[in-house]
């Protein structure tokens, strides 16, 4: 298999910090991106130790074509400024 088709496991993703976003917000957005076809992700809902506590475990595998198209579109500064204003 050639190198560009290899998938590399990344165990440091839990170290990513997004200012102003907690784990629940990040999981919500991952689920939305996956449901809309922007990313390929595996998701599993699991119960916590408290009643009605549910967590979303996810693994992001790849960016799909619509995700690449969105990122390309957002590189346009005017588009990004309009998106932030919403």
DRENROLO-586716 format. One record per residue: x, y, z of N, C-alpha, C, O in turn. Coordinates in steps of 0.001 Angstrom, whole numbers, padded with zeros to 6 digits, always signed. Each point is the difference from the previous one (the first is absolute). Layout:
// residues N
XYZXYZXYZXYZ;...
***
This chain:
// residues 86
+000855-001175+000000-000855+001175+000000+000897+001234+000000+000996+000041+000723;-001341+000969-001531+000823+001200-000014-000286+000860+001230-001057-000113+000619;+002003+000960-000282-000038+000767+001242-001206+000934+000092-000551+000170+001088;+000129+000431-002184-001097+000965+000083-001344-000653+000314-000939+000699+000382;+000822-002007-000531-001248-000685+000318+000012-000631+001384-000977-000639+000391;+002052+000804+000350+000072-000563+001335-000723+000898+000988+000008+001224-000131;-000625-001840+001108-000667+000738+001067+000884-000087+001232+000400-001088+000414;-000103+002228+000160+000861+000057+001169-000865+000266+001226-000769+000960+000025;+000894-001802+000981-000738+000202+001248+000606+001185+000738+001219+000174+000016;-002054+000621+000579+000450+001171+000750-000588-000084+001392-001206+000165+000183;+002049-000418+000791-000524-000159+001353+000027+001297+000792-000375+000001+001173;+000804+001098-001769+000083+001264+000718-001208+000889-000187+000020+001154+000430;-001075-001655-001061-001149+000865-000281-000672+000489+001276-000610+001070+000003;+000711-001828+001072-000604+000437+001258+000702+001222+000580-000511+000617+000935;+001662-000260-001469+000744+001152+000489-000411+001295-000701+000467+001074+000379;-001318-001155-001377-000424+001185-000725-000915+000829+000890-000948-000522+000587;+001237+001817-000489-000809+000906+000800-000578+001053-000934+000733+000633-000760;-002036-000449+000814-000662+001042-000773-000566+001006+000996-000978-000296+000686;+001577+001473-000599-000446+000992+000978-001501+000272-000123-000524+000226-001091;-000140-000254+002230-001440+000290+000029-000873-001186-000358-001221+000146-000052;+001794-001317-000197-000780-001178-000375+000310-001143+000964+001166-000288+000269;-002205-000361+000250+000221-001163+000851-000165-001269-000827-000331+000063-001184;+000561-001206+001803-000066-001280-000714-001378-000245-000604-000105-000582-001079;-000948+001017+001757-001358-000208-000504-000237+000805-001285-000615-000498-000943;+001099+001729+000913-000159+000838-001197+000770-000592-001175-000498-000024-001126;+001706-000450+001388+000808-000588-001071-000673-001261-000533-000077-000194-001213;-000412-000667+002109-000684-001226-000428-001240+000327-000818-000280-000666-000997;-000463+001683+001410-001196+000429-000746+000377+000381-001434-000655-000418-000955;+001706+001206+000817+000404+000448-001334+000553-001141-000840-000230-000042-001208;+000953-000881+001827+000478-001182-000728-001199-000778-000537-000009-000409-001161;-000999+000205+002004-001197-000735-000436-000703+000717-001144-000424-000639-000963;+000296+001952+001058-000653+000773-001078+000794-000098-001305-000582-000207-001065;+001896+000354+001143+000837-000091-001199-000096-001380-000637-000057-000121-001224;+000038-000919+002054-000113-001370-000521-001381-000228-000617-000108-000570-001085;-000933+001006+001764-001363-000200-000510-000235+000726-001319-000796-000454-000822;+001475+001569+000615-000171+000767-001241+000977-000423-001095-000019+000558-001096;+000877-001547+001388+000896-000527-001024+001283+000772-000200+000689-000207-000999;-000339+001109+001937+001242+000756-000129+001210-000813+000448+001107+000195-000503;-001321-001110+001454+001093-000849+000483-000484-001444+000085-001197-000270+000093;+002150-000637-000127-000270-001417+000242+000395-000256+001448+001170+000132+000360;-002137-000496+000466+000278-000219+001422-000818-001177+000506-001097-000273-000486;+001657-000417+001474-000716-001046+000713-000457+000602+001318+000787+000623+000713;-002054-000809-000393-000546+000570+001226-000743-001071+000781-000663-000863-000576;+000785+000931+001899-000703-000939+000872-000456+000752+001239+000795+000675+000655;-002070-000794-000337-000526+000615+001219+000103-001016+001133-000377-001162-000152;+000892+001621+001286+000144-000866+001166-000537+000724+001228+000104+001221+000116;-000675-001991+000789-000521+000563+001236+001106+000264+000997+001011-000701+000040;-001226+001731+000767+000965+000340+001038-000393-000632+001318-000811-000925+000038;+001381+001423+001033-000263-000560+001321-001235+000612+000651-000552-000563+000946;+000120+001713-001450-001184+000674+000539-001218-000317-000873+000140-000243-001198;-001347+000244+001808-001207-000212-000811-000097+001072-001099+000317+001168+000224;-000744-001578-001367-000168+000882-001167+001310+000606-000513-000038+000928-000807;+001182-001423+001249+001280+000491-000483+000404-000817-001227+000086-001227+000065;+000161+001910-001177+000373-000670-001246+001213+000715-000589+000056+001229-000034;+000893-002003-000418+001191+000541-000641+000057-000494-001443-000476-001091-000313;+001055+001891-000545+000216-000393-001384+001486-000265-000183+000823+000910+000098;-000492-002164-000364+001377-000363-000332+000118+000071-001514-000857-000520-000715;+001893+001148+000230+000135+000130-001450+001445-000161-000427+000939+000232+000762;-000804-000636-002004+001298-000092-000640-000163+000566-001406-000821-000487-000778;+001590+001498+000458-000074+000624-001322+001023-000681-000897+001185-000066+000326;-001660-000441-001463+000860-000760-000905+000516+000830-001179+001149-000153-000414;-001992+001024-000121+000404+000746-001193-000961+001155-000245-001113+000040+000524;+001579+000886-001331-000860+001070-000490-000580-000467-001332+000741-000430-000884;-002055+000511+000738-000651-000399-001254+000051+001167-000991+000366+001113+000378;-000729-001358-001643+000055+001048-001021-000792+001238+000384+000508+001105-000191;-001728-001221+000723-000698+001227+000407+000778+000788+001064-000047+001230+000018;+000757-001934+000861+000824+000668+001002+001170+000740-000629+000323+001117+000403;+000313-001741-001393+001084+000673-000723-000532+001230-000723+000635+001055+000005;-001803-001194-000628-000603+001139-000705-000306+001140+000966+000249+001164-000314;-000789-001494+001489-000305+001024+001002+001276+000711+000440+000031+001229+000061;+001010-001978+000241+001256+000616+000436+000575+000909-001088+000497+001088+000292;-000566-001531-001521+000485+000834-001109-000804+001295-000079+000560+001077-000205;-001864-001191+000369-000879+001171-000046+000309+000960+001150-000027+001217-000185;+000321-001759+001370+000266+000837+001172+001358+000689-000054+000268+000904+000791;+000591-001322-001717+001286+000685-000148-000188+001417-000529+000882+000845+000155;-002019-000586-000774-000321+001337-000478-000326+000862+001221-000969-000272+000708;+001764+001297-000462-000146+000815+001206-001397+000625+000120-000546+000062+001101;-000032+000397-002199-001328+000618+000038-001052-001015+000419-000910+000322+000764;+001033-001549-001261-000945-001063+000375+000128-000298+001481-001010-000147+000688;+002239+000055-000180+000216-000299+001418-000552+001118+000877-000586-000281+001046;+000752+001503-001432-000526+001125+000796-001525-000038+000042-000595+000271+001044;-000045-000603-002169-001471-000131-000005-000441-001145+000885-000999+000114+000710;+001741-001236-000743-000367-001170+000820+000128+000323+001484-000847-000419+000789;+001871+001145-000392+000187+000359+001406-001079+000960+000480-000319+000035+001188;-000244+000745-002110-001031+000969+000374-001363-000605+000240-000891+000679+000510;+000704-001942-000865-001310-000639+000166-000305-000293+001446-001063-000537+000311;
***
